Amino acid sequence: METCIEVQNVVKRFRDQVVLKNVSISFEKGQIHGIVGRNGAGKSTLLRCINQLETIQGGDIQFELNYQDDEHDAEKAVNAYNTLMDWGMQVLVGPTTTGASMSVADACYNDRTFMITPSASAVDVTAGKDNVFQVCFTDPNQGTSSADYIAQNMPDAKIAVLYRNDDAYSQGIHEMLCGYKYDLCPLPTEEEARAFLAKRQFKAINVTIPYKKLVMEYCSFIDPRARAIGAVNTVVNKNGLLYGYNTDYLGFAHLCEAHGVELAGKTVLILGTGGTHNTTRAVALDKGAAKVLTVSRTPDPEKGELSYAEAVRSGAQVVFNTTPAGMYPNVGVCSLDVAAMPGLEAVVDVVYNPNKTELILRAEDAGVPVAVGGLEMLVAQAVYAAEYFLGRKFEDAPGEVRRITAALRRETLNIALVGMPSCGKSTLGRLLAKQLGRPLVDLDEEIVKADGRSIPDIFAADGEEGFRAKEAAQIARFGKEKGLVLSCGGGAVKRAENVRALRQNGVVLFIDRPVEALAVGGNRPLSSSAEALRIMEAQRRPLYLAAADAVISNTGTLAETLAAAQEALDEIFDS
């Protein structure tokens, strides 16, 4: 046997009393050791010394240690864990990151290996695992505990929230377009914004809310269109003089034109009264709209503003949303009942995250011919801003917009796999995730992690409806994120809200496998027999087809199925 802990001539004193004198003992790998003796003989003290809870005055205690580098990668973490288990590991300290910790926590639980992570904070790391522990606060507790402390002890405190505001959109668009350095410069206060503009230590900038009006004070020249709108979002420094433009106008005009939104002679309804309202209104009027109406939560009758209830009866053919309703992370919000507006021809939302807001999803459900979000507008305004930055026109600006929009969709949209139990979603999901370099989220596994029970146990205790509620919670959780491969349970499409959650920021692929090739039984409570599978498949097939952006036949080899899925994704992302 190999020694894993060596105690050599250990001495422990409490004041003048010697509790342990020259104690030596070896602990072998894989063995269970018992320490016996009379009360007061020093059994507990020895264990405390071994665990470094007490300091020793003489001798030595040596542990056999081994480590593996998981490189913060979930798959590599599992490989590292298996290597350590083959070595004879009994206690695991780590991993340090949440993703890697979650990937090995289940294995530790099943193998009954004690695990403690010093820094992983997700609640799912330890959920339902009595031998897995965290040192730091879990994610929700960090925020709630801080808020509770502040509320109780610092009622007059000024609160600042530090957050990450860079994403793949603003910075990524400019870098993909021209390759120049595009820095983010947060300016939390008006004083800081004014100081920045006064120094003029930049070549060109994009300006976001709330400084699109303020920046006009510092411009020596303002484009007539920007002046008419009352907002500047693009500034170029020409020999110390600032020139202001509004490319939001150009971006929104491009979005409408690219998707065939006809405005001439139409009644246009604009949701919101902020700065973007003026931009979209200018586009509508310039394109010949017969009437432009404004909708507000707190309408001012003197300004002719409508309530949302009045908007439904306005007879509008086109709706523009310029509010943050439905924007990440507060997805699922929609104030306008588009289903009650049968004459709608187009709904355009300036919000781009998620890809489809609740407003757009409802418009699609209502059969509105054109329903589109704001990602392409964001890209287009950046392309036209870059023309001002560089002092030249692109040969094919609309083509650049299409190229970059497709690249962003490819990078940010989730890929959700739906289909019957045992149709190959998990296997194909792992292959797609590896091929595309994306995280894989198995939603059934997430349900088990969150609940602490197996799926058969959940079904047995809570019934199918209880399970579906837990499933819906996980789909809502991951559906609003981006860049994931989501392997869904076979019955996920049974609830309309699940399909909406998957479609808001993702592409849905139906993995279609013949019913006779599906597995019977196992850990699938509803797949109890071949007849049960046939009935289930007949009921669910219309739901799969309605939810899917593409159908992937899984009747050949895995390589063929993977190639078909990749081909379908390429077509969807580029469309």
C-alpha positions as CSV (number, residue, x, y, z in Angstrom):
1,M,0.0,0.0,0.0
2,E,1.1,3.6,-0.6
3,T,1.3,6.1,2.3
4,C,-0.8,9.2,1.9
5,I,-0.3,10.8,5.4
6,E,2.9,10.4,7.4
7,V,3.0,11.5,11.1
8,Q,6.6,11.6,12.5
9,N,7.5,12.3,16.1
10,V,4.7,14.8,16.7
11,V,4.8,16.7,19.9
12,K,1.8,18.7,21.2
13,R,1.7,20.7,24.4
14,F,-1.0,22.7,26.1
15,R,0.9,25.0,28.5
16,D,2.9,22.6,30.7
17,Q,1.0,19.5,29.8
18,V,2.3,17.2,27.1
19,V,-0.6,15.7,25.2
20,L,1.2,14.1,22.4
21,K,4.8,12.9,22.7
22,N,6.8,11.6,19.7
23,V,3.7,10.2,18.1
24,S,4.3,8.5,14.7
25,I,1.7,6.8,12.5
26,S,1.2,6.2,8.8
27,F,-2.1,6.3,6.9
28,E,-2.4,4.3,3.7
29,K,-4.4,5.1,0.6
30,G,-7.8,3.5,0.4
31,Q,-7.7,2.4,4.1
32,I,-10.1,3.4,6.9
33,H,-8.2,4.0,10.1
34,G,-9.6,4.2,13.6
35,I,-7.9,5.9,16.6
36,V,-8.8,4.5,20.0
37,G,-7.8,5.2,23.5
38,R,-8.9,6.3,26.9
39,N,-10.7,9.6,27.5
40,G,-8.1,12.4,27.4
41,A,-5.4,10.2,25.7
42,G,-5.2,12.8,22.8
43,K,-7.2,11.2,20.0
44,S,-9.1,14.4,19.1
45,T,-5.9,16.5,19.5
46,L,-4.1,14.2,17.1
47,L,-6.8,14.5,14.5
48,R,-6.9,18.3,14.9
49,C,-3.1,18.4,14.4
50,I,-3.3,16.2,11.3
51,N,-6.0,18.6,9.9
52,Q,-3.8,21.6,10.8
53,L,-6.4,22.9,13.2
54,E,-3.7,22.8,16.0
55,T,-0.1,23.8,15.8
56,I,2.5,21.2,16.8
57,Q,5.7,21.9,18.8
58,G,7.8,19.2,17.3
59,G,7.8,16.5,14.6
60,D,6.4,16.6,11.2
61,I,3.1,15.8,9.3
62,Q,3.3,15.1,5.6
63,F,0.5,14.7,3.1
64,E,0.9,13.3,-0.4
65,L,-0.5,15.9,-2.8
66,N,-1.2,15.8,-6.5
67,Y,-2.6,18.4,-8.8
68,Q,-4.0,18.7,-12.3
69,D,-4.6,21.9,-14.4
70,D,-8.2,22.0,-15.7
71,E,-7.5,25.3,-17.6
72,H,-10.9,26.5,-16.5
73,D,-12.5,24.0,-19.0
74,A,-15.3,21.7,-17.9
75,E,-14.3,18.8,-20.1
76,K,-10.6,19.1,-19.0
77,A,-11.8,19.3,-15.4
78,V,-13.5,15.9,-15.7
79,N,-10.4,14.4,-17.3
80,A,-8.3,15.8,-14.5
81,Y,-10.7,14.4,-11.9
82,N,-10.5,10.9,-13.5
83,T,-6.7,11.1,-13.5
84,L,-6.6,12.0,-9.8
85,M,-9.1,9.2,-9.0
86,D,-6.8,6.7,-10.8
87,W,-3.9,8.0,-8.6
88,G,-5.9,7.3,-5.5
89,M,-7.4,10.7,-4.5
90,Q,-9.5,10.8,-1.4
91,V,-10.1,14.6,-1.0
92,L,-10.5,17.1,-3.8
93,V,-9.7,20.8,-3.2
94,G,-11.0,22.6,-6.2
95,P,-11.7,23.4,-9.0
96,T,-11.6,27.1,-8.6
97,T,-14.1,28.2,-11.3
98,T,-17.9,27.5,-11.4
99,G,-18.1,25.7,-14.7
100,A,-15.3,23.3,-13.9
101,S,-16.6,22.7,-10.4
102,M,-20.1,21.9,-11.7
103,S,-18.6,19.4,-14.2
104,V,-16.9,17.3,-11.5
105,A,-19.3,17.8,-8.5
106,D,-21.7,15.1,-9.7
107,A,-18.8,12.7,-10.1
108,C,-17.6,13.5,-6.6
109,Y,-21.1,12.9,-5.2
110,N,-21.5,9.6,-7.0
111,D,-18.0,8.4,-6.0
112,R,-18.5,9.8,-2.4
113,T,-15.3,11.8,-2.7
114,F,-15.1,14.8,-0.4
115,M,-14.9,18.0,-2.5
116,I,-14.4,21.6,-1.4
117,T,-14.1,24.5,-3.9
118,P,-12.4,27.7,-2.6
119,S,-14.1,30.1,-5.1
120,A,-16.9,28.6,-7.2
121,S,-20.0,30.5,-6.4
122,A,-23.0,29.0,-8.3
123,V,-25.6,27.4,-6.1
124,D,-25.8,24.4,-8.4
125,V,-22.3,23.3,-7.4
126,T,-23.4,22.0,-4.1
127,A,-27.2,21.5,-4.6
128,G,-28.3,18.1,-3.5
129,K,-24.7,16.9,-2.7
130,D,-23.9,16.3,1.0
131,N,-20.1,15.8,0.3
132,V,-19.5,18.9,-1.8
133,F,-18.8,22.2,-0.2
134,Q,-18.1,25.9,-1.1
135,V,-16.0,28.3,0.8
136,C,-17.3,31.6,-0.7
137,F,-20.8,32.9,-0.8
138,T,-23.1,31.6,-3.4
139,D,-24.1,34.0,-6.2
140,P,-27.6,35.0,-4.9
141,N,-26.4,35.3,-1.4
142,Q,-23.7,37.8,-2.2
143,G,-26.2,40.3,-3.5
144,T,-29.0,39.6,-1.1
145,S,-26.8,39.6,1.9
146,S,-25.1,42.8,0.9
147,A,-28.5,44.5,0.2
148,D,-29.9,43.3,3.6
149,Y,-26.8,44.6,5.4
150,I,-27.0,48.0,3.7
151,A,-30.7,48.3,4.3
152,Q,-30.3,47.5,8.0
153,N,-27.1,49.4,8.8
154,M,-26.6,52.1,6.2
155,P,-30.1,53.6,5.3
156,D,-28.6,56.9,4.0
157,A,-25.7,55.3,2.1
158,K,-25.1,56.2,-1.6
159,I,-24.9,52.9,-3.5
160,A,-22.6,52.3,-6.5
161,V,-22.9,49.2,-8.7
162,L,-19.9,48.0,-10.5
163,Y,-20.7,46.0,-13.6
164,R,-19.3,44.9,-16.9
165,N,-20.8,46.9,-19.8
166,D,-18.7,45.6,-22.7
167,D,-20.2,42.9,-24.9
168,A,-19.8,41.3,-28.2
169,Y,-21.9,43.9,-29.9
170,S,-20.5,47.5,-29.9
171,Q,-16.8,46.7,-29.6
172,G,-17.0,43.5,-31.8
173,I,-18.9,45.3,-34.7
174,H,-16.2,47.9,-35.2
175,E,-13.3,45.4,-34.8
176,M,-14.9,43.1,-37.4
177,L,-15.6,45.9,-39.7
178,C,-12.2,47.7,-39.9
179,G,-9.9,46.1,-37.4
180,Y,-9.2,49.5,-35.7
181,K,-9.0,49.8,-31.9
182,Y,-12.4,50.7,-30.5
183,D,-12.3,51.4,-26.7
184,L,-15.2,51.6,-24.3
185,C,-15.2,54.7,-22.2
186,P,-17.8,54.7,-19.5
187,L,-18.6,58.2,-18.2
188,P,-21.0,57.8,-15.2
189,T,-21.6,61.5,-14.6
190,E,-22.3,64.6,-16.7
191,E,-19.3,66.3,-15.1
192,E,-17.1,63.4,-16.4
193,A,-18.7,63.6,-19.8
194,R,-18.2,67.3,-20.1
195,A,-14.5,67.0,-19.1
196,F,-14.0,64.3,-21.6
197,L,-15.5,66.3,-24.4
198,A,-13.7,69.5,-23.5
199,K,-10.3,67.7,-23.7
200,R,-11.1,66.4,-27.2
201,Q,-8.4,63.7,-26.9
202,F,-10.0,61.3,-29.4
203,K,-10.2,60.9,-33.1
204,A,-13.8,59.8,-33.3
205,I,-16.5,58.5,-30.9
206,N,-19.9,57.0,-30.7
207,V,-22.1,58.6,-28.1
208,T,-24.9,56.7,-26.2
209,I,-27.7,57.6,-23.9
210,P,-27.8,59.9,-21.9
211,Y,-25.3,62.2,-23.7
212,K,-26.7,62.4,-27.3
213,K,-28.0,65.9,-26.6
214,L,-25.2,67.1,-24.3
215,V,-22.5,66.4,-26.9
216,M,-24.2,68.9,-29.4
217,E,-23.0,71.7,-27.2
218,Y,-19.4,70.8,-28.0
219,C,-19.8,70.4,-31.8
220,S,-18.7,73.1,-34.2
221,F,-20.7,71.5,-37.0
222,I,-23.9,69.4,-36.7
223,D,-25.3,67.6,-39.6
224,P,-28.8,69.0,-40.5
225,R,-30.5,65.7,-40.0
226,A,-28.9,65.3,-36.5
227,R,-29.9,68.8,-35.6
228,A,-33.5,68.2,-36.7
229,I,-33.7,65.0,-34.6
230,G,-32.0,66.8,-31.7
231,A,-29.4,64.1,-31.0
232,V,-25.9,63.3,-32.1
233,N,-24.4,59.7,-31.7
234,T,-21.3,60.0,-33.9
235,V,-18.6,62.6,-33.4
236,V,-15.4,63.1,-35.5
237,N,-12.5,65.3,-34.4
238,K,-11.2,67.3,-37.3
239,N,-8.2,69.3,-36.2
240,G,-9.7,70.1,-32.9
241,L,-13.2,70.9,-34.2
242,L,-16.0,68.4,-33.4
243,Y,-18.4,67.3,-36.2
244,G,-21.6,65.7,-35.1
245,Y,-23.8,63.2,-37.0
246,N,-26.7,60.9,-36.3
247,T,-26.2,57.4,-37.7
248,D,-29.0,55.9,-35.7
249,Y,-31.2,57.4,-38.4
250,L,-29.3,55.7,-41.1
251,G,-29.3,52.4,-39.1
252,F,-33.0,52.4,-38.6
253,A,-33.8,53.4,-42.1
254,H,-31.6,50.5,-43.3
255,L,-33.5,48.1,-41.0
256,C,-36.8,49.1,-42.4
257,E,-35.7,49.0,-46.0
258,A,-33.8,45.7,-45.6
259,H,-37.0,44.0,-44.3
260,G,-39.5,45.6,-46.7
261,V,-41.3,47.8,-44.2
262,E,-43.5,50.1,-46.3
263,L,-44.1,53.4,-44.6
264,A,-45.5,55.6,-47.4
265,G,-49.1,56.5,-46.7
266,K,-49.2,54.4,-43.5
267,T,-50.2,55.2,-39.9
268,V,-47.1,54.6,-37.7
269,L,-47.3,53.9,-34.0
270,I,-44.2,54.7,-31.9
271,L,-43.9,53.2,-28.4
272,G,-41.9,55.5,-26.1
273,T,-41.0,59.2,-25.9
274,G,-37.2,59.1,-25.5
275,G,-34.5,60.1,-27.8
276,T,-34.8,57.1,-30.1
277,H,-38.5,58.1,-30.6
278,N,-37.3,61.2,-32.5
279,T,-35.0,59.2,-34.7
280,T,-37.7,56.7,-35.8
281,R,-40.2,59.5,-36.2
282,A,-37.9,61.3,-38.6
283,V,-37.4,58.1,-40.7
284,A,-41.2,57.5,-40.8
285,L,-41.9,61.1,-42.0
286,D,-39.1,61.1,-44.5
287,K,-40.4,57.9,-46.0
288,G,-43.9,59.4,-46.4
289,A,-45.9,58.1,-43.4
290,A,-49.4,59.6,-43.4
291,K,-49.6,59.8,-39.7
292,V,-47.2,59.2,-36.8
293,L,-48.6,58.6,-33.3
294,T,-46.8,58.4,-30.0
295,V,-47.7,55.9,-27.2
296,S,-46.7,56.5,-23.6
297,R,-47.3,54.8,-20.2
298,T,-48.1,58.3,-18.9
299,P,-49.6,60.0,-22.0
300,D,-49.8,63.8,-22.2
301,P,-53.1,64.6,-24.1
302,E,-51.9,68.1,-24.9
303,K,-49.0,66.4,-26.9
304,G,-51.4,64.0,-28.6
305,E,-49.9,61.0,-26.9
306,L,-51.9,57.8,-26.6
307,S,-52.1,55.2,-23.9
308,Y,-51.4,51.6,-24.7
309,A,-55.1,50.8,-24.6
310,E,-55.8,53.6,-27.0
311,A,-53.0,52.5,-29.3
312,V,-54.7,49.1,-29.9
313,R,-57.6,51.0,-31.5
314,S,-55.5,53.5,-33.4
315,G,-55.7,51.7,-36.8
316,A,-51.9,51.7,-37.1
317,Q,-50.3,49.5,-39.8
318,V,-46.7,49.8,-38.5
319,V,-45.4,49.7,-34.9
320,F,-42.0,50.9,-33.8
321,N,-40.8,50.1,-30.2
322,T,-38.2,52.6,-28.8
323,T,-38.6,51.6,-25.1
324,P,-36.4,49.1,-23.2
325,A,-39.4,46.8,-22.6
326,G,-38.3,43.2,-23.0
327,M,-34.6,44.0,-23.0
328,Y,-32.2,41.6,-21.3
329,P,-32.2,40.6,-18.5
330,N,-35.9,41.7,-18.1
331,V,-37.1,39.5,-20.9
332,G,-40.7,38.6,-21.5
333,V,-42.1,42.1,-21.0
334,C,-44.6,43.5,-23.5
335,S,-47.2,46.3,-23.0
336,L,-48.9,46.3,-26.4
337,D,-51.6,43.7,-27.4
338,V,-50.5,43.2,-31.0
339,A,-52.9,40.3,-31.3
340,A,-55.8,42.8,-31.0
341,M,-54.5,44.8,-34.0
342,P,-55.4,42.7,-37.0
343,G,-54.3,45.3,-39.6
344,L,-50.7,45.4,-38.6
345,E,-48.2,45.0,-41.4
346,A,-44.9,45.4,-39.5
347,V,-43.5,45.5,-36.0
348,V,-40.0,46.8,-35.6
349,D,-38.2,46.8,-32.2
350,V,-34.9,48.7,-31.7
351,V,-34.0,46.3,-28.8
352,Y,-31.3,43.8,-30.0
353,N,-30.8,41.7,-26.8
354,P,-32.5,39.3,-26.9
355,N,-32.7,38.8,-30.6
356,K,-36.5,38.6,-30.4
357,T,-38.3,40.5,-27.7
358,E,-41.6,39.4,-26.3
359,L,-43.2,42.1,-28.6
360,I,-41.6,40.5,-31.7
361,L,-42.6,36.9,-30.6
362,R,-46.2,38.0,-30.1
363,A,-46.1,39.7,-33.5
364,E,-44.9,36.5,-35.1
365,D,-47.7,34.5,-33.3
366,A,-50.2,37.0,-34.5
367,G,-49.1,36.5,-38.1
368,V,-47.7,40.0,-38.6
369,P,-45.9,39.9,-42.0
370,V,-42.7,41.7,-40.8
371,A,-41.5,41.3,-37.2
372,V,-37.9,42.2,-36.6
373,G,-35.6,43.2,-33.7
374,G,-32.8,45.8,-33.6
375,L,-29.6,43.9,-34.1
376,E,-29.3,44.9,-37.8
377,M,-30.0,48.5,-36.9
378,L,-27.1,48.4,-34.4
379,V,-24.8,47.0,-37.0
380,A,-25.9,49.4,-39.7
381,Q,-25.4,52.5,-37.5
382,A,-21.9,51.3,-36.7
383,V,-21.1,50.8,-40.4
384,Y,-22.2,54.3,-41.2
385,A,-20.4,55.7,-38.2
386,A,-17.3,53.9,-39.4
387,E,-17.6,55.8,-42.8
388,Y,-17.5,59.1,-40.9
389,F,-14.6,57.8,-38.7
390,L,-12.5,56.8,-41.8
391,G,-13.6,59.6,-44.1
392,R,-14.6,57.3,-46.9
393,K,-17.6,55.2,-48.1
394,F,-17.7,51.5,-48.2
395,E,-18.2,50.0,-51.6
396,D,-21.1,47.9,-50.3
397,A,-22.3,49.2,-47.0
398,P,-25.5,47.1,-47.0
399,G,-23.3,44.0,-47.7
400,E,-21.1,44.9,-44.7
401,V,-24.2,45.1,-42.5
402,R,-25.4,41.7,-43.7
403,R,-21.9,40.1,-43.2
404,I,-21.4,41.4,-39.6
405,T,-25.0,40.8,-38.6
406,A,-24.6,37.2,-39.7
407,A,-21.4,36.9,-37.7
408,L,-23.0,38.2,-34.6
409,R,-26.0,35.9,-34.9
410,R,-23.6,33.0,-35.3
411,E,-21.7,34.1,-32.2
412,T,-24.6,35.0,-29.9
413,L,-27.7,32.9,-30.7
414,N,-28.3,29.8,-28.7
415,I,-28.8,26.5,-30.5
416,A,-31.7,24.6,-28.9
417,L,-32.2,20.9,-29.7
418,V,-35.7,19.4,-29.3
419,G,-37.1,16.0,-30.1
420,M,-38.3,12.7,-28.7
421,P,-36.5,11.0,-25.8
422,S,-33.4,9.1,-27.0
423,C,-33.5,10.8,-30.4
424,G,-29.9,11.9,-30.0
425,K,-30.1,15.4,-28.6
426,S,-27.5,14.9,-25.9
427,T,-25.0,13.2,-28.2
428,L,-25.5,15.6,-31.0
429,G,-25.4,18.5,-28.5
430,R,-22.0,17.4,-27.2
431,L,-20.6,17.1,-30.7
432,L,-22.0,20.5,-31.8
433,A,-20.7,22.2,-28.6
434,K,-17.2,20.8,-29.2
435,Q,-17.2,21.7,-32.9
436,L,-18.5,25.2,-32.3
437,G,-16.5,25.9,-29.1
438,R,-19.7,26.6,-27.1
439,P,-20.8,25.5,-23.6
440,L,-23.3,22.6,-23.6
441,V,-26.3,22.9,-21.2
442,D,-28.3,19.7,-20.7
443,L,-31.6,21.0,-19.3
444,D,-32.6,17.7,-17.8
445,E,-29.3,17.7,-15.9
446,E,-29.9,21.2,-14.8
447,I,-33.3,20.2,-13.4
448,V,-31.7,17.4,-11.4
449,K,-28.9,19.8,-10.1
450,A,-31.4,22.4,-9.0
451,D,-33.9,20.0,-7.4
452,G,-31.5,17.4,-5.9
453,R,-33.6,14.5,-7.1
454,S,-33.5,12.3,-10.2
455,I,-36.1,12.8,-12.9
456,P,-37.9,9.5,-12.1
457,D,-38.1,10.6,-8.5
458,I,-39.5,14.0,-9.4
459,F,-42.1,12.4,-11.6
460,A,-43.0,9.9,-8.8
461,A,-43.4,12.6,-6.2
462,D,-44.7,15.6,-8.1
463,G,-46.2,14.1,-11.3
464,E,-45.6,15.3,-14.8
465,E,-47.0,18.8,-14.1
466,G,-44.6,19.3,-11.2
467,F,-41.7,18.2,-13.5
468,R,-42.8,20.5,-16.3
469,A,-42.8,23.5,-13.9
470,K,-39.2,22.8,-12.9
471,E,-38.3,22.3,-16.6
472,A,-39.9,25.7,-17.5
473,A,-37.8,27.4,-14.8
474,Q,-34.6,26.1,-16.3
475,I,-35.6,26.9,-19.9
476,A,-36.4,30.5,-18.8
477,R,-33.1,30.7,-17.0
478,F,-30.9,29.6,-19.9
479,G,-33.1,30.7,-22.8
480,K,-32.3,34.4,-22.2
481,E,-28.5,33.8,-22.3
482,K,-26.4,33.6,-25.4
483,G,-23.9,31.4,-27.2
484,L,-25.1,28.1,-25.7
485,V,-26.0,24.7,-27.0
486,L,-29.2,23.7,-25.2
487,S,-30.2,20.0,-25.1
488,C,-33.9,20.0,-24.2
489,G,-36.1,17.4,-22.6
490,G,-38.5,15.6,-25.0
491,G,-41.6,17.3,-23.6
492,A,-40.1,20.8,-23.5
493,V,-42.3,21.9,-26.4
494,K,-45.5,21.0,-24.6
495,R,-45.6,24.4,-23.0
496,A,-45.8,27.4,-25.3
497,E,-43.8,29.6,-22.9
498,N,-40.8,27.2,-23.3
499,V,-40.8,27.5,-27.0
500,R,-40.9,31.3,-26.7
501,A,-38.1,31.3,-24.2
502,L,-36.0,29.1,-26.6
503,R,-36.8,31.3,-29.7
504,Q,-36.2,34.7,-28.1
505,N,-32.4,34.3,-28.3
506,G,-31.9,31.1,-30.2
507,V,-32.3,28.7,-33.1
508,V,-34.4,25.6,-32.6
509,L,-33.4,22.3,-34.3
510,F,-35.8,19.4,-34.3
511,I,-33.8,16.1,-34.1
512,D,-36.0,13.7,-36.0
513,R,-35.4,10.0,-35.4
514,P,-37.9,7.2,-36.4
515,V,-40.0,6.1,-33.5
516,E,-39.0,2.5,-33.9
517,A,-35.4,3.5,-33.3
518,L,-36.2,5.2,-30.0
519,A,-35.2,3.6,-26.7
520,V,-37.9,2.2,-24.4
521,G,-37.7,2.5,-20.6
522,G,-34.5,3.5,-18.8
523,N,-34.7,6.7,-16.8
524,R,-37.5,8.0,-19.0
525,P,-40.8,7.8,-17.1
526,L,-43.0,8.4,-20.1
527,S,-41.2,6.0,-22.4
528,S,-42.5,2.9,-20.7
529,S,-43.3,0.9,-23.9
530,A,-43.1,1.0,-27.6
531,E,-46.9,1.8,-27.8
532,A,-46.4,4.7,-25.3
533,L,-43.6,6.0,-27.5
534,R,-45.8,5.8,-30.7
535,I,-48.7,7.7,-29.0
536,M,-46.3,10.3,-27.6
537,E,-44.6,10.8,-30.9
538,A,-47.9,11.4,-32.7
539,Q,-48.9,14.0,-30.1
540,R,-45.6,15.8,-30.1
541,R,-44.5,15.8,-33.7
542,P,-46.7,18.8,-34.6
543,L,-45.3,20.7,-31.7
544,Y,-41.7,19.9,-32.7
545,L,-42.4,21.0,-36.3
546,A,-44.1,24.3,-35.2
547,A,-41.2,25.2,-32.9
548,A,-38.3,24.3,-35.2
549,D,-36.3,26.5,-37.5
550,A,-35.0,23.4,-39.2
551,V,-35.6,19.6,-39.1
552,I,-32.5,17.4,-38.7
553,S,-33.0,13.8,-39.7
554,N,-31.0,11.4,-37.5
555,T,-31.2,8.2,-39.5
556,G,-27.6,7.9,-40.7
557,T,-24.2,8.1,-39.0
558,L,-23.4,10.7,-36.3
559,A,-21.1,12.4,-38.7
560,E,-23.9,12.8,-41.3
561,T,-26.3,14.1,-38.7
562,L,-23.7,16.6,-37.4
563,A,-23.0,17.8,-40.9
564,A,-26.7,18.2,-41.6
565,A,-27.1,20.3,-38.4
566,Q,-24.1,22.5,-39.3
567,E,-25.5,23.1,-42.8
568,A,-28.9,24.1,-41.4
569,L,-27.3,26.4,-38.9
570,D,-25.1,28.1,-41.6
571,E,-28.3,28.8,-43.7
572,I,-30.2,30.2,-40.7
573,F,-27.4,32.4,-39.4
574,D,-26.7,33.8,-42.9
575,S,-30.4,34.5,-43.7
